[in-house]
Amino acid sequence: MTEKEDIASIALLEFLNAVEAGIASARQRIKEAKIGWDPDQIKWEETQGTSGPYQRSEDTNNPEFKAMLKDLQAHNGKLTREGWFYWIFQNATTVGRKKRNQTPATKTK
C-alpha cells in the first residue's frame, strides 16, 4: 500500500467508527423514548389516605400502566413527573399519585 492508500484506509475506518457510534447513540435514544407513558390513558380513582386525598390505580392490563410501573421500579418505587408524585404500594401492583404542592414565589424588594 502507498502512503495515500494508508491515509485513505485510516480515514475510512475513522468514518465507519463514527457512523457506528452514531447508530448506537440513536438506538439508545429511541429505546429511551419508548419508555414514556401517558398518565391520562390510565384509569385512576379518587381516594382518601391518612395524608389527604390522592389517586390510585390498579389498571394492570393497560400497557400505559405497565410502562409506568416499569419506570417507577427503575426509580426505586417513586418519582415526580409533571407536577405529580407517583409511588408503588407494597403489593407491587397498585400505584398512587398525588399532586405536588407548589411553593408560591416569594416577592423580593
KEKELO-305468 format. One record per residue (C-alpha): x, y, z. Coordinates in steps of 0.5 Angstrom, whole numbers. Each point is the difference from the previous one (the first is absolute). Example, Ala and Ser with C-alpha at 12.3 -4.5 7.8 and 13.67 -1.06 7.14 Angstrom:
BEGIN
      u      v      w
     25     -9     16
      2      7     -2
This chain:
BEGIN
      u      v      w
      0      0      0
      2      7     -1
      0      6      5
     -6      3     -4
     -4     -7      1
      2     -1      7
     -3      7      2
     -6     -1     -4
     -1     -7      3
      1      3      7
     -5      6     -2
     -5     -5     -2
      1     -4      6
     -1      6      5
     -6      2     -4
     -3     -7      1
      1      0      7
     -3      7      1
     -6     -3     -4
      0     -6      5
      0      5      6
     -6      4     -3
     -4     -6     -1
      1     -3      7
     -2      7      2
     -6      1     -4
     -2     -7      2
      0      2      8
     -4      6     -1
     -5     -4     -4
      0     -5      6
     -1      5      5
     -5      4     -4
     -5     -6      0
      1     -1      8
     -5      6      0
     -7     -1      3
     -6      5      0
     -4      0      7
     -6      3     -4
     -1     -7     -3
      0     -4      7
     -6     -1      4
      0      4      7
     -5      0      5
      0      5      6
      1     -2      7
      2      3      7
      6     -2      4
      3      2      6
      4      6     -3
     -6      2     -4
     -4     -1     -7
      4     -4     -5
     -1     -4     -6
      2     -8     -1
      0     -4     -6
      0     -8     -1
     -1      0     -7
      5     -5     -1
     -3     -3     -7
      2      7     -3
      6      1     -4
      1      7      3
     -1     -2      7
      5     -6     -2
      5      5     -2
     -1      5      6
      1     -6      4
      7     -2     -3
      2      8      0
     -2      0      8
      4     -6      1
      6      3     -3
      0      5      4
     -1     -4      7
     -7      1      0
     -2      7      0
      1      6     -5
     -2      7     -1
     -3      2     -7
     -3      6     -3
     -2      2      7
     -3     -7      3
      4     -4      5
     -1     -8     -2
      1     -6      4
     -1     -7      0
     -3     -3      6
      3     -6      4
     -5     -5     -4
      4      2     -6
     -6      0     -5
     -3      7      3
      2      7     -2
     -1      6      4
      0      7     -2
      0      7      3
      0      7     -3
      7      3      3
     -1      6      4
      2      6     -4
      4      5      4
     -2      7     -1
      5      5     -3
      3      5      5
      0      7     -1
      7      4      0
      0      7      1
